[in-house]
Amino acid sequence: MHSKNLTFLDKEHLARVKELPCGVCDARGPSDAHHIKQGLHYLCIPLCKDCHQGGFNGIHGQARIWSVMKKDEMTVLNDTVKKLIHP
C-alpha cells in the first residue's frame, strides 16, 4: 500500500507513532515513522532524524548508536507497540 492509498486509520496510526519519542535514543518527538517493511504502515517505529537518517548513528547509515543501545528494528517495534497499547 503506497502513501497515497492511506486509510484514515493508517494515517491516525502513523500520527500516533510520530508523537512518540525516538525508540533508540529516547529523544523527544515528533519523530519520523520508519517503515521496517515499506508499505506496511503498522510495522513502523519512531526514530529521531539522527537515529533514522544520520550517517553515523542512523539505521540507513552505520547504525552505531543502535549497536551501543543493543537495539534492532524488532526490539524497537516491540517497545513501540507496548507504548501505543499501554500509554
Short mmCIF file of the C-alpha atoms (twelve columns), coordinates in Angstrom:
data_MODEL
# 
_entry.id   MODEL 
# 
loop_
_atom_site.group_PDB 
_atom_site.id 
_atom_site.type_symbol 
_atom_site.label_atom_id 
_atom_site.label_alt_id 
_atom_site.label_comp_id 
_atom_site.label_asym_id 
_atom_site.label_seq_id 
_atom_site.Cartn_x 
_atom_site.Cartn_y 
_atom_site.Cartn_z 
_atom_site.pdbx_PDB_model_num 
ATOM 1  C CA . MET A 1  0.000  0.000  0.000  1 
ATOM 2  C CA . HIS A 2  1.525  3.314  -1.043 1 
ATOM 3  C CA . SER A 3  1.183  6.534  0.933  1 
ATOM 4  C CA . LYS A 4  -1.437 7.847  -1.498 1 
ATOM 5  C CA . ASN A 5  -3.655 4.874  -0.521 1 
ATOM 6  C CA . LEU A 6  -3.547 5.511  3.223  1 
ATOM 7  C CA . THR A 7  -6.819 4.991  5.026  1 
ATOM 8  C CA . PHE A 8  -7.952 7.230  7.853  1 
ATOM 9  C CA . LEU A 9  -6.871 4.552  10.357 1 
ATOM 10 C CA . ASP A 10 -3.443 4.226  8.693  1 
ATOM 11 C CA . LYS A 11 -2.923 7.990  8.948  1 
ATOM 12 C CA . GLU A 12 -4.092 8.000  12.558 1 
ATOM 13 C CA . HIS A 13 -1.689 5.185  13.470 1 
ATOM 14 C CA . LEU A 14 1.278  6.876  11.767 1 
ATOM 15 C CA . ALA A 15 0.474  10.144 13.547 1 
ATOM 16 C CA . ARG A 16 0.494  8.328  16.909 1 
ATOM 17 C CA . VAL A 17 3.857  6.708  16.116 1 
ATOM 18 C CA . LYS A 18 5.322  10.095 15.154 1 
ATOM 19 C CA . GLU A 19 4.231  11.573 18.505 1 
ATOM 20 C CA . LEU A 20 6.384  9.066  20.420 1 
ATOM 21 C CA . PRO A 21 9.988  9.684  21.470 1 
ATOM 22 C CA . CYS A 22 12.754 8.031  19.463 1 
ATOM 23 C CA . GLY A 23 12.722 4.291  20.026 1 
ATOM 24 C CA . VAL A 24 16.522 4.145  20.162 1 
ATOM 25 C CA . CYS A 25 17.844 7.225  21.990 1 
ATOM 26 C CA . ASP A 26 14.559 8.429  23.564 1 
ATOM 27 C CA . ALA A 27 14.843 11.938 22.033 1 
ATOM 28 C CA . ARG A 28 11.565 13.828 22.348 1 
ATOM 29 C CA . GLY A 29 9.084  13.647 19.484 1 
ATOM 30 C CA . PRO A 30 7.930  14.411 16.969 1 
ATOM 31 C CA . SER A 31 9.758  11.505 15.380 1 
ATOM 32 C CA . ASP A 32 9.989  10.062 11.900 1 
ATOM 33 C CA . ALA A 33 7.916  6.925  11.285 1 
ATOM 34 C CA . HIS A 34 10.488 4.442  9.966  1 
ATOM 35 C CA . HIS A 35 8.878  1.632  7.979  1 
ATOM 36 C CA . ILE A 36 10.530 -1.699 8.762  1 
ATOM 37 C CA . LYS A 37 8.997  -3.001 5.539  1 
ATOM 38 C CA . GLN A 38 7.923  -0.408 3.006  1 
ATOM 39 C CA . GLY A 39 4.186  -0.090 2.571  1 
ATOM 40 C CA . LEU A 40 3.336  -1.894 5.823  1 
ATOM 41 C CA . HIS A 41 2.264  1.065  7.926  1 
ATOM 42 C CA . TYR A 42 1.711  -0.950 11.087 1 
ATOM 43 C CA . LEU A 43 5.357  -2.024 11.042 1 
ATOM 44 C CA . CYS A 44 6.635  1.486  11.801 1 
ATOM 45 C CA . ILE A 45 8.840  2.686  14.607 1 
ATOM 46 C CA . PRO A 46 9.523  6.210  15.897 1 
ATOM 47 C CA . LEU A 47 13.038 7.476  15.188 1 
ATOM 48 C CA . CYS A 48 14.652 10.887 15.605 1 
ATOM 49 C CA . LYS A 49 16.380 12.270 12.497 1 
ATOM 50 C CA . ASP A 50 19.818 11.124 13.722 1 
ATOM 51 C CA . CYS A 51 18.798 7.541  14.577 1 
ATOM 52 C CA . HIS A 52 16.858 7.361  11.308 1 
ATOM 53 C CA . GLN A 53 18.938 9.107  8.650  1 
ATOM 54 C CA . GLY A 54 22.181 10.063 10.383 1 
ATOM 55 C CA . GLY A 55 25.285 8.807  8.587  1 
ATOM 56 C CA . PHE A 56 26.959 7.704  11.814 1 
ATOM 57 C CA . ASN A 57 24.025 6.712  14.065 1 
ATOM 58 C CA . GLY A 58 21.153 6.213  11.627 1 
ATOM 59 C CA . ILE A 59 19.607 2.910  10.585 1 
ATOM 60 C CA . HIS A 60 20.221 3.994  6.981  1 
ATOM 61 C CA . GLY A 61 23.861 4.760  7.852  1 
ATOM 62 C CA . GLN A 62 26.323 2.990  10.123 1 
ATOM 63 C CA . ALA A 63 23.735 2.461  12.900 1 
ATOM 64 C CA . ARG A 64 26.363 2.840  15.607 1 
ATOM 65 C CA . ILE A 65 24.002 4.015  18.349 1 
ATOM 66 C CA . TRP A 66 21.726 1.069  17.588 1 
ATOM 67 C CA . SER A 67 24.597 -1.241 18.461 1 
ATOM 68 C CA . VAL A 68 25.568 0.722  21.584 1 
ATOM 69 C CA . MET A 69 21.957 0.694  22.818 1 
ATOM 70 C CA . LYS A 70 21.600 -3.015 21.891 1 
ATOM 71 C CA . LYS A 71 18.545 -2.277 19.743 1 
ATOM 72 C CA . ASP A 72 17.276 -3.534 16.410 1 
ATOM 73 C CA . GLU A 73 14.070 -2.895 14.478 1 
ATOM 74 C CA . MET A 74 12.211 -5.711 16.228 1 
ATOM 75 C CA . THR A 75 13.087 -4.612 19.775 1 
ATOM 76 C CA . VAL A 76 12.064 -1.047 18.929 1 
ATOM 77 C CA . LEU A 77 8.841  -2.304 17.302 1 
ATOM 78 C CA . ASN A 78 8.066  -4.287 20.472 1 
ATOM 79 C CA . ASP A 79 8.597  -1.164 22.617 1 
ATOM 80 C CA . THR A 80 6.502  0.927  20.197 1 
ATOM 81 C CA . VAL A 81 3.541  -1.452 20.300 1 
ATOM 82 C CA . LYS A 82 3.722  -1.528 24.092 1 
ATOM 83 C CA . LYS A 83 3.699  2.291  24.275 1 
ATOM 84 C CA . LEU A 84 0.763  2.522  21.857 1 
ATOM 85 C CA . ILE A 85 -1.301 -0.077 23.708 1 
ATOM 86 C CA . HIS A 86 -0.361 0.988  27.249 1 
ATOM 87 C CA . PRO A 87 0.372  4.741  27.098 1 
# 
